[in-house]
């Protein structure tokens, strides 16, 4: 009887330890990036480094040379549109233009790219 009780306590202890261990590996996005600036603080945002892949994945299906203006498939056109005084690019992204869903980090990167001169 003592052996069975001992085995039950061991199994319960192992279950509790495993539950605590597995739960400790879970992170909320907010814990990884507590603010929008965390994903941009340590890097320089450039067209070729970050923005081109964003545009290729989300925009150039329509906004490419020969397609719908403005064009985002080349740096010159993307840069010229990004630095316009009206800053339409940022407002389009904040409002999820054409259903494009952008993360807080992507929005922060876009804002930083525009505010630092939309460099290549």
C-alpha positions in Angstrom: 0.0 0.0 0.0 2.8 2.4 0.9 4.5 1.7 -2.5 1.3 2.6 -4.4 0.8 5.8 -2.5 4.5 6.7 -3.1 4.1 6.1 -6.8 1.0 8.3 -6.9 2.9 11.1 -5.2 5.8 10.7 -7.6 3.5 10.8 -10.7 1.7 13.9 -9.3 5.1 15.6 -8.6 6.3 14.8 -12.1 3.1 16.1 -13.6 3.3 19.4 -11.6 7.0 19.9 -12.6 6.3 19.3 -16.3 3.3 21.6 -16.2 5.4 24.4 -14.7 8.3 23.7 -17.1 6.0 23.8 -20.2 4.2 26.9 -19.0 7.4 28.7 -18.5 8.3 28.5 -22.2 5.2 30.5 -23.3 5.6 34.1 -24.2 3.1 36.8 -25.2 4.1 39.0 -28.1 4.0 42.0 -25.7 6.7 40.3 -23.6 9.0 40.0 -26.6 8.3 43.4 -28.0 7.0 45.5 -25.1 6.6 48.6 -27.3 6.7 49.4 -31.0 10.2 50.8 -30.7 11.7 47.5 -29.5 11.7 46.0 -32.9 13.4 49.0 -34.5 15.7 50.4 -31.8 18.8 48.4 -32.7 18.6 48.4 -36.5 18.7 50.9 -39.3 15.6 50.5 -41.4 16.3 50.6 -45.2 14.5 49.8 -48.4 16.8 46.9 -49.3 17.1 45.6 -45.7 13.4 45.5 -44.6 11.0 47.5 -46.7 11.5 45.9 -50.1 10.5 42.5 -48.8 7.5 44.1 -47.1 6.5 45.8 -50.4 7.1 42.6 -52.4 4.9 40.6 -50.1 2.1 43.1 -49.7 2.1 45.8 -52.4 3.8 45.0 -55.6 1.0 42.7 -56.8 -0.7 46.0 -57.8 1.9 48.7 -57.3 4.7 47.7 -59.7 6.2 49.5 -62.7 3.5 49.4 -65.4 0.8 48.7 -62.8 -1.0 50.9 -60.4 0.9 54.0 -59.2 2.7 54.5 -56.9 5.3 51.9 -57.6 7.1 50.0 -54.8 9.1 47.6 -56.9 12.1 50.0 -57.1 13.7 52.2 -54.5 13.5 55.5 -56.4 9.7 55.4 -56.7 9.1 54.0 -53.2 11.4 56.7 -51.8 9.8 59.5 -53.6 6.3 58.4 -52.5 7.4 57.8 -48.9 8.8 61.3 -48.5 5.8 63.2 -49.8 4.6 65.9 -47.4 1.2 64.3 -47.1 2.8 61.0 -45.9 0.0 58.9 -47.5 2.1 55.8 -47.3 2.1 55.7 -43.5 -1.6 56.5 -43.3 -2.5 53.8 -45.8 -0.6 51.2 -43.8 -2.1 52.3 -40.5 -5.6 51.9 -42.0 -4.8 48.5 -43.6 -5.0 49.6 -47.2 -6.7 46.9 -49.4 -7.0 44.6 -46.4 -3.3 44.4 -45.8 -2.8 43.5 -42.2 0.4 44.9 -40.8 1.9 44.1 -37.4 2.7 46.8 -34.9 6.4 46.0 -35.6 6.0 46.5 -39.4 4.1 49.8 -38.8 6.9 50.9 -36.5 9.5 50.0 -39.1 7.7 51.8 -41.9 7.3 54.9 -39.7 11.0 54.8 -38.8 12.0 54.3 -42.5 9.9 57.3 -43.5 11.0 59.5 -40.6 14.7 58.8 -41.2 14.5 59.8 -44.9 13.4 56.5 -46.6 17.0 55.4 -47.3 18.1 52.6 -49.6 
